[in-house]
């Protein structure tokens, strides 16, 4: 369901996020770094030429080679206004997604309220890594990366969203609680699991392979892309600015979401529904 926003509040929030995106794009252009809109943000660009009207985040994809270059120069170019959040920077943050955060703001969603780190208004950066061309190795990489991504999330909270019902829901909930507290007992922190996950994700990045995925997604298997689908990137409108999406953006979105150009029913129009917001 749609989170509780006053229309003016949501518009102001989207304006701040658009400002972060503008500054990010300026740095990418300066250093010839490639990025592309993904997930709901890519739908927004295709269907609305901007934000999905009820959306409250921006999702960006980058190949790891471009991401690593961005990390190296971010503080010099953007450090006055922004800061990064990863488990390496703050081990209280238990998520594979990198946040590019605006300083002196707050955005705490229902899903992140158990985390004790500093959470700000941000844009989300998803790293795309090479997958093995060997089918057996690729399946193993996807399974291990998926598992470690879920394990990382459980470092931060014993209460993930579980899309199950009845007995399956309760069994899964008990397993999540037990896993979370076992990790705490053995003092396994988010930065440790993040390191394990990134080692699996980046295993084939020195090879020239056909496919990539982001292990920061809920299911990396479902968001696999070939290099031929991504490049060359194309420029499209997003609000009052120009942004880049992958070459086969329509096919990619259709594969994940079906008929994404149709508005979903109101009870399926989701956002991050903040419990605390400071702009």
C-alpha positions as CSV (number, residue, x, y, z in Angstrom):
1,X,0.0,0.0,0.0
2,X,1.0,3.6,-0.4
3,X,2.9,5.0,2.6
4,X,1.5,7.9,4.5
5,X,2.7,11.1,2.7
6,X,1.2,14.5,2.4
7,X,1.5,15.3,-1.4
8,X,3.7,18.3,-0.7
9,X,6.0,16.2,1.5
10,X,6.4,13.6,-1.2
11,X,7.1,16.2,-3.8
12,X,9.7,17.9,-1.6
13,X,11.4,14.5,-0.9
14,X,11.5,13.7,-4.6
15,X,13.0,17.1,-5.3
16,X,15.8,16.4,-2.9
17,X,16.4,13.0,-4.4
18,X,16.5,14.5,-7.9
19,X,19.1,16.9,-6.7
20,X,21.3,14.1,-5.5
21,X,20.8,12.4,-8.8
22,X,21.8,15.5,-10.7
23,X,25.0,15.9,-8.7
24,X,25.8,12.2,-9.1
25,X,25.3,12.5,-12.9
26,X,27.6,15.5,-13.1
27,X,30.4,13.5,-11.4
28,X,29.8,10.5,-13.7
29,X,30.1,12.8,-16.8
30,X,33.2,14.4,-15.5
31,X,35.0,11.1,-15.0
32,X,33.3,9.2,-17.9
33,X,31.5,6.7,-15.5
34,X,28.6,4.7,-16.8
35,X,25.4,4.3,-14.8
36,X,21.8,3.3,-15.7
37,X,18.4,3.6,-14.1
38,X,16.9,0.3,-12.9
39,X,13.8,-1.2,-11.3
40,X,11.0,1.3,-10.4
41,X,13.1,4.3,-11.4
42,X,13.5,2.9,-14.9
43,X,9.7,2.3,-15.0
44,X,9.2,5.9,-14.0
45,X,11.4,7.1,-16.8
46,X,9.5,5.0,-19.4
47,X,6.0,5.5,-18.1
48,X,6.0,8.9,-16.5
49,X,9.2,10.5,-17.8
50,X,10.1,11.0,-14.2
51,X,9.2,9.6,-10.8
52,X,6.4,7.1,-10.5
53,X,3.9,9.5,-8.7
54,X,3.9,7.6,-5.4
55,X,7.6,6.5,-5.5
56,X,10.1,7.7,-2.9
57,X,13.5,6.4,-4.0
58,X,15.9,6.3,-7.0
59,X,17.7,3.1,-8.0
60,X,20.9,3.3,-10.1
61,X,22.9,0.4,-11.5
62,X,26.7,0.5,-12.2
63,X,29.2,-2.1,-13.3
64,X,31.7,-2.7,-10.5
65,X,34.6,-1.2,-12.5
66,X,32.7,2.2,-12.7
67,X,31.4,1.9,-9.2
68,X,35.0,1.4,-7.8
69,X,36.1,4.5,-9.6
70,X,33.2,6.5,-8.2
71,X,34.0,5.3,-4.7
72,X,37.6,6.5,-5.1
73,X,36.6,10.1,-6.1
74,X,33.3,10.5,-4.3
75,X,34.6,12.2,-1.2
76,X,36.8,14.6,-3.2
77,X,33.9,15.6,-5.6
78,X,30.8,15.3,-3.4
79,X,32.0,15.0,0.2
80,X,30.9,18.5,1.2
81,X,27.2,17.6,0.7
82,X,27.1,13.8,0.6
83,X,28.4,10.7,2.3
84,X,28.4,7.0,1.4
85,X,26.9,4.2,3.4
86,X,28.0,0.6,3.0
87,X,28.7,-2.2,5.6
88,X,32.4,-1.5,5.1
89,X,31.9,2.1,6.2
90,X,29.5,1.3,9.0
91,X,29.2,-2.3,10.1
92,X,25.7,-1.5,11.6
93,X,24.4,-1.2,8.1
94,X,23.4,-4.7,6.9
95,X,22.5,-4.4,3.2
96,X,24.2,-5.0,-0.1
97,X,22.9,-1.7,-1.6
98,X,25.2,1.4,-1.4
99,X,23.5,4.6,-0.3
100,X,24.6,7.9,-1.6
101,X,23.2,10.0,1.3
102,X,22.6,13.7,1.7
103,X,24.1,15.0,4.9
104,X,21.9,16.6,7.5
105,X,18.8,14.7,6.5
106,X,17.0,11.6,7.9
107,X,15.0,8.9,6.2
108,X,14.2,5.8,8.3
109,X,11.7,3.4,6.7
110,X,9.8,0.5,8.3
111,X,12.3,-2.0,6.9
112,X,15.3,-0.2,8.2
113,X,14.2,1.0,11.6
114,X,16.1,-1.8,13.4
115,X,19.4,-0.5,12.0
116,X,21.4,1.8,14.3
117,X,23.4,3.5,11.6
118,X,22.8,7.0,10.3
119,X,20.2,6.8,7.5
120,X,19.6,9.8,5.3
121,X,17.7,10.8,2.2
122,X,19.6,9.0,-0.5
123,X,19.8,7.4,-3.9
124,X,20.5,3.6,-4.1
125,X,23.4,2.3,-6.1
126,X,23.4,-1.4,-7.1
127,X,26.7,-3.0,-8.2
128,X,26.6,-5.2,-11.3
129,X,29.1,-8.1,-11.4
130,X,30.1,-10.6,-14.0
131,X,28.5,-14.1,-13.9
132,X,30.4,-17.2,-15.0
133,X,29.7,-18.3,-18.6
134,X,29.8,-21.9,-17.3
135,X,26.3,-22.9,-16.3
136,X,27.2,-25.0,-13.3
137,X,29.6,-22.3,-12.0
138,X,27.0,-19.6,-12.6
139,X,24.3,-21.4,-10.7
140,X,26.7,-21.9,-7.8
141,X,27.7,-18.2,-7.8
142,X,24.0,-17.2,-7.9
143,X,23.1,-19.5,-5.0
144,X,25.9,-18.5,-2.8
145,X,25.5,-14.8,-3.5
146,X,21.8,-15.0,-2.8
147,X,22.4,-16.8,0.5
148,X,25.0,-14.4,1.7
149,X,22.8,-11.4,0.7
150,X,20.0,-12.8,2.9
151,X,22.5,-13.6,5.7
152,X,23.7,-10.0,5.6
153,X,20.2,-8.7,6.0
154,X,19.6,-11.0,9.0
155,X,22.7,-9.5,10.7
156,X,20.7,-6.3,10.9
157,X,17.3,-7.5,11.8
158,X,15.5,-10.7,12.9
159,X,12.3,-9.5,11.2
160,X,12.6,-9.4,7.4
161,X,9.6,-9.2,5.2
162,X,8.5,-12.8,4.6
163,X,6.1,-13.3,1.6
164,X,4.6,-16.5,3.0
165,X,1.5,-17.5,4.8
166,X,0.4,-20.0,7.5
167,X,2.9,-22.5,8.8
168,X,5.6,-21.7,6.3
169,X,5.5,-18.1,7.5
170,X,6.0,-19.0,11.1
171,X,8.7,-21.6,10.4
172,X,10.6,-19.0,8.3
173,X,10.2,-16.4,11.0
174,X,11.6,-18.7,13.7
175,X,14.6,-19.6,11.4
176,X,15.2,-15.8,10.9
177,X,15.1,-15.1,14.6
178,X,17.5,-18.0,15.4
179,X,19.9,-17.0,12.6
180,X,20.0,-13.4,13.7
181,X,20.8,-14.2,17.3
182,X,23.4,-16.9,16.4
183,X,25.2,-14.3,14.3
184,X,25.1,-11.9,17.3
185,X,26.4,-14.6,19.7
186,X,29.4,-15.3,17.4
187,X,29.9,-11.6,16.9
188,X,29.6,-11.9,13.1
189,X,29.2,-8.3,11.9
190,X,27.7,-6.9,8.7
191,X,31.1,-5.9,7.2
192,X,32.3,-9.5,7.5
193,X,29.3,-11.0,5.7
194,X,29.5,-8.2,3.1
195,X,33.1,-9.1,2.4
196,X,32.1,-12.7,1.8
197,X,29.3,-11.7,-0.5
198,X,31.4,-9.3,-2.5
199,X,34.1,-12.0,-3.0
200,X,31.5,-14.3,-4.5
201,X,29.9,-11.5,-6.6
202,X,33.2,-10.3,-8.0
203,X,34.8,-13.7,-8.6
204,X,34.6,-13.5,-12.4
205,X,35.1,-9.8,-12.9
206,X,38.6,-10.3,-14.4
207,X,37.1,-12.5,-17.1
208,X,35.3,-11.4,-20.2
209,X,31.8,-12.9,-19.7
210,X,28.4,-12.5,-21.3
211,X,26.2,-11.8,-18.3
212,X,26.0,-9.6,-15.2
213,X,23.7,-9.3,-12.3
214,X,23.3,-7.4,-9.1
215,X,23.6,-9.4,-5.9
216,X,22.0,-6.5,-4.0
217,X,18.6,-7.4,-5.5
218,X,16.1,-9.7,-3.7
219,X,16.7,-12.4,-6.3
220,X,19.9,-12.0,-8.5
221,X,18.7,-14.8,-10.8
222,X,15.7,-12.7,-11.9
223,X,17.7,-9.6,-12.9
224,X,20.4,-11.1,-15.1
225,X,21.4,-8.9,-18.1
226,X,23.8,-9.5,-21.0
227,X,26.3,-6.8,-22.0
228,X,24.5,-6.7,-25.3
229,X,21.3,-5.8,-23.6
230,X,23.0,-3.0,-21.6
231,X,25.2,-1.2,-24.1
232,X,25.2,1.2,-25.7
233,X,23.2,3.1,-23.1
234,X,20.6,5.5,-24.3
235,X,19.5,8.9,-22.9
236,X,15.9,9.6,-21.8
237,X,14.0,12.2,-20.0
238,X,13.5,12.1,-16.2
239,X,11.7,15.1,-14.7
240,X,13.7,18.1,-16.1
241,X,17.0,16.2,-16.6
242,X,18.5,13.7,-19.0
243,X,19.4,10.3,-17.6
244,X,20.7,7.0,-19.1
245,X,18.9,3.6,-19.2
246,X,20.1,0.3,-20.8
247,X,19.7,-0.3,-24.5
248,X,17.0,-2.9,-24.1
249,X,15.1,-1.1,-21.3
250,X,11.6,-2.1,-22.6
251,X,12.5,-5.8,-22.8
252,X,14.3,-5.8,-19.4
253,X,11.3,-4.2,-17.7
254,X,8.8,-6.5,-19.4
255,X,10.8,-9.5,-18.3
256,X,10.7,-8.5,-14.7
257,X,7.3,-6.8,-14.4
258,X,5.2,-7.8,-17.3
259,X,3.0,-5.0,-18.7
260,X,4.8,-2.3,-16.7
261,X,3.1,0.5,-18.7
262,X,-0.2,-0.3,-17.0
263,X,-0.7,1.4,-13.6
264,X,-0.9,-1.2,-10.8
265,X,-4.0,-1.3,-8.5
266,X,-3.8,1.1,-5.6
267,X,-3.1,-1.6,-3.1
268,X,0.0,-2.6,-5.1
269,X,1.4,1.0,-5.2
270,X,4.2,0.5,-2.7
271,X,6.9,2.9,-1.3
272,X,9.2,2.9,1.6
273,X,6.7,4.5,4.1
274,X,9.2,6.3,6.4
275,X,8.7,6.2,10.2
276,X,11.0,9.2,10.5
277,X,11.7,11.9,7.8
278,X,13.8,15.0,8.2
279,X,14.4,17.2,5.1
